[in-house]
Amino acid sequence: MKSEKSEIQLHIISKLKDLREANNLSQAQICDIIGLNSVGQIGNIESLKYKHKYTLEQIYRLSNFFNYPIERIFLTDIELEKSTTEVVNNLILKLIDYQK
């Protein structure tokens, strides 16, 4: 099945799903954390079938909730080893790509 999401979107959603599961949180609990009204929305976000994705604000909220640096959600370990300027530039490019 071809996904309706881009590669970067799949990567980010997968990381957040892994964090959710590692912390034994349900999709309903994630809804409460990010202020969504429907658990089905999280299911749609985590599904390959739908275009739904987290907003940047929701990613920020989850990053804070899990106490997990947002740059680690978007960048690989190799990208994080670069200079501060390169890390910031890569992060900005990934954010732009994610939003498409």
Backbone as numpy.savetxt, mean C-alpha at the origin, in Angstrom:
# Nx Ny Nz CAx CAy CAz Cx Cy Cz
-5.49 -14.89 -14.82 -6.33 -13.71 -14.82 -5.45 -12.47 -14.82
-5.72 -11.59 -15.78 -4.99 -10.33 -15.84 -5.55 -9.38 -14.79
-4.67 -8.77 -14.07 -5.08 -7.85 -13.03 -5.49 -6.50 -13.61
-6.41 -5.84 -12.93 -6.82 -4.49 -13.29 -5.89 -3.44 -12.68
-4.91 -3.90 -11.92 -4.01 -2.99 -11.22 -2.62 -3.01 -11.87
-1.90 -1.91 -11.70 -0.53 -1.85 -12.20 0.39 -2.67 -11.29
1.59 -2.89 -11.76 2.57 -3.66 -10.98 2.87 -3.00 -9.64
3.04 -1.69 -9.64 3.34 -0.99 -8.39 2.14 -1.05 -7.44
0.94 -0.92 -7.97 -0.25 -1.02 -7.12 -0.34 -2.40 -6.48
-0.09 -3.43 -7.27 -0.11 -4.80 -6.73 0.94 -4.97 -5.64
2.11 -4.40 -5.85 3.20 -4.49 -4.88 2.81 -3.83 -3.56
2.27 -2.63 -3.63 1.89 -1.88 -2.42 0.76 -2.60 -1.69
-0.25 -3.01 -2.42 -1.40 -3.69 -1.82 -0.95 -5.00 -1.17
-0.06 -5.71 -1.82 0.46 -6.96 -1.26 1.22 -6.71 0.04
2.05 -5.66 0.06 2.79 -5.33 1.30 1.83 -5.01 2.43
0.80 -4.23 2.13 -0.16 -3.86 3.17 -0.99 -5.05 3.62
-1.32 -5.94 2.71 -2.04 -7.16 3.08 -1.16 -8.03 3.98
0.12 -8.13 3.63 1.06 -8.90 4.46 1.15 -8.31 5.87
1.20 -6.98 5.96 1.23 -6.32 7.27 -0.07 -6.60 8.04
-1.18 -6.54 7.34 -2.48 -6.81 7.97 -2.50 -8.22 8.54
-2.10 -9.17 7.72 -2.13 -10.57 8.15 -1.10 -10.86 9.24
0.08 -10.27 9.14 1.12 -10.47 10.16 0.68 -9.95 11.52
-0.21 -8.97 11.51 -0.72 -8.38 12.75 -2.09 -8.93 13.13
-2.49 -10.01 12.44 -3.76 -10.69 12.72 -4.95 -9.73 12.72
-4.98 -8.85 11.73 -6.09 -7.92 11.61 -7.01 -8.35 10.48
-8.29 -8.17 10.69 -9.28 -8.49 9.66 -9.42 -7.30 8.71
-10.08 -7.56 7.59 -10.37 -6.47 6.67 -11.27 -5.44 7.34
-12.18 -5.89 8.20 -13.07 -4.97 8.93 -12.26 -4.04 9.83
-11.24 -4.56 10.47 -10.41 -3.73 11.33 -9.63 -2.69 10.52
-9.19 -3.09 9.33 -8.50 -2.14 8.45 -9.46 -1.03 8.04
-10.72 -1.39 7.76 -11.74 -0.38 7.44 -11.83 0.66 8.54
-11.86 0.21 9.77 -11.94 1.13 10.91 -10.72 2.04 10.97
-9.55 1.47 10.74 -8.30 2.23 10.83 -8.24 3.34 9.79
-8.69 3.03 8.57 -8.57 4.02 7.49 -9.87 4.77 7.21
-10.91 4.45 7.96 -12.15 5.20 7.85 -13.05 4.85 6.68
-13.02 3.60 6.25 -13.94 3.15 5.20 -15.21 2.60 5.84
-16.30 2.64 5.09 -17.58 2.18 5.60 -17.89 0.72 5.29
-17.20 0.14 4.31 -17.56 -1.20 3.84 -16.34 -2.12 3.79
-16.49 -3.27 4.45 -15.42 -4.28 4.41 -15.19 -4.74 2.98
-16.25 -4.73 2.19 -16.12 -5.14 0.79 -15.13 -4.29 0.03
-14.95 -3.05 0.44 -13.98 -2.18 -0.23 -12.55 -2.71 -0.05
-12.24 -3.23 1.12 -10.90 -3.80 1.34 -10.75 -5.06 0.49
-11.80 -5.85 0.43 -11.77 -7.04 -0.43 -11.52 -6.66 -1.88
-12.16 -5.60 -2.34 -11.96 -5.14 -3.71 -10.53 -4.62 -3.91
-10.00 -3.95 -2.91 -8.63 -3.45 -3.00 -7.66 -4.63 -3.09
-7.87 -5.66 -2.28 -6.94 -6.79 -2.25 -7.16 -7.77 -3.41
-8.23 -7.61 -4.16 -8.55 -8.50 -5.28 -7.86 -8.06 -6.56
-7.50 -9.03 -7.38 -6.92 -8.72 -8.69 -7.97 -8.26 -9.68
-9.23 -8.58 -9.43 -10.31 -8.33 -10.39 -10.72 -6.87 -10.51
-10.45 -6.08 -9.51 -10.97 -4.71 -9.48 -9.85 -3.68 -9.50
-10.16 -2.50 -9.98 -9.19 -1.41 -10.05 -8.98 -0.72 -8.70
-9.82 -1.01 -7.73 -9.75 -0.34 -6.43 -8.34 -0.43 -5.85
-7.92 0.66 -5.23 -6.62 0.69 -4.56 -6.73 1.62 -3.36
-5.76 1.53 -2.48 -5.70 2.45 -1.35 -5.35 3.85 -1.86
-5.88 4.85 -1.20 -5.45 6.22 -1.48 -4.12 6.44 -0.76
-3.41 7.48 -1.13 -2.16 7.78 -0.44 -2.42 8.10 1.03
-3.52 8.77 1.32 -3.87 9.05 2.73 -4.09 7.76 3.50
-4.75 6.78 2.90 -4.99 5.50 3.56 -3.68 4.75 3.78
-2.79 4.80 2.80 -1.48 4.16 2.96 -0.72 4.83 4.10
-0.79 6.15 4.17 -0.13 6.89 5.25 -0.70 6.48 6.61
-2.01 6.37 6.71 -2.63 5.96 7.98 -2.20 4.55 8.38
-2.16 3.64 7.41 -1.74 2.26 7.71 -0.27 2.22 8.10
0.55 2.99 7.41 1.97 3.06 7.74 2.14 3.50 9.19
1.43 4.53 9.58 1.49 5.02 10.97 0.94 3.99 11.95
-0.17 3.38 11.61 -0.77 2.40 12.50 0.19 1.24 12.77
0.80 0.73 11.70 1.72 -0.40 11.83 3.11 0.03 12.29
3.32 1.35 12.41 4.64 1.88 12.76 5.69 1.33 11.78
5.31 1.42 10.51 6.13 0.88 9.42 6.44 2.04 8.47
7.70 2.35 8.26 8.06 3.51 7.43 7.43 3.43 6.04
6.81 4.51 5.64 6.11 4.52 4.35 7.07 4.27 3.18
8.31 4.71 3.33 9.27 4.46 2.25 9.54 2.96 2.07
9.40 2.18 3.14 9.59 0.73 3.05 8.40 0.06 2.35
7.28 0.75 2.31 6.12 0.22 1.58 6.34 0.39 0.08
6.93 1.51 -0.31 7.09 1.82 -1.73 8.41 1.39 -2.34
9.48 1.35 -1.54 10.81 1.10 -2.10 11.37 -0.25 -1.67
12.24 -0.78 -2.51 12.92 -2.03 -2.19 14.10 -1.74 -1.27
14.64 -2.78 -0.66 15.81 -2.62 0.20 16.98 -2.01 -0.58
17.14 -2.41 -1.81 18.23 -1.89 -2.65 18.03 -0.39 -2.90
16.80 0.01 -3.17 16.51 1.43 -3.40 16.73 2.25 -2.13
16.48 1.65 -0.98 16.65 2.35 0.29 18.11 2.54 0.68
19.02 1.80 0.07 20.44 1.89 0.38 21.13 3.06 -0.33
20.42 3.71 -1.22 21.01 4.80 -2.01 21.09 6.08 -1.18
21.63 7.10 -1.78 21.75 8.39 -1.07 20.36 8.93 -0.75
20.31 9.85 0.20 19.04 10.44 0.60 18.32 11.06 -0.59
19.05 11.76 -1.42 18.44 12.40 -2.59 17.84 11.37 -3.52
18.56 10.28 -3.76 18.05 9.22 -4.63 16.83 8.53 -4.02
16.85 8.32 -2.71 15.71 7.70 -2.03 14.47 8.58 -2.18
14.64 9.87 -1.94 13.51 10.81 -2.05 13.00 10.84 -3.49
13.90 10.93 -4.45 13.49 10.95 -5.86 12.77 9.66 -6.24
13.31 8.51 -5.83 12.67 7.23 -6.14 11.29 7.14 -5.49
11.19 7.61 -4.26 9.91 7.58 -3.56 8.88 8.43 -4.29
9.27 9.61 -4.69 8.35 10.50 -5.41 7.90 9.85 -6.72
8.84 9.27 -7.45 8.49 8.61 -8.71 7.53 7.43 -8.49
7.76 6.68 -7.42 6.86 5.56 -7.11 5.47 6.06 -6.72
5.42 7.14 -5.96 4.13 7.72 -5.58 3.36 8.18 -6.82
4.05 8.81 -7.74 3.42 9.26 -8.98 2.91 8.05 -9.78
3.74 7.04 -9.88 3.38 5.83 -10.62 2.19 5.13 -9.98
2.18 5.07 -8.66 1.08 4.42 -7.93 -0.25 5.12 -8.23
-0.22 6.44 -8.31 -1.45 7.21 -8.49 -2.06 7.07 -9.88
-1.30 6.61 -10.86 -1.82 6.49 -12.24 -2.94 5.49 -12.33
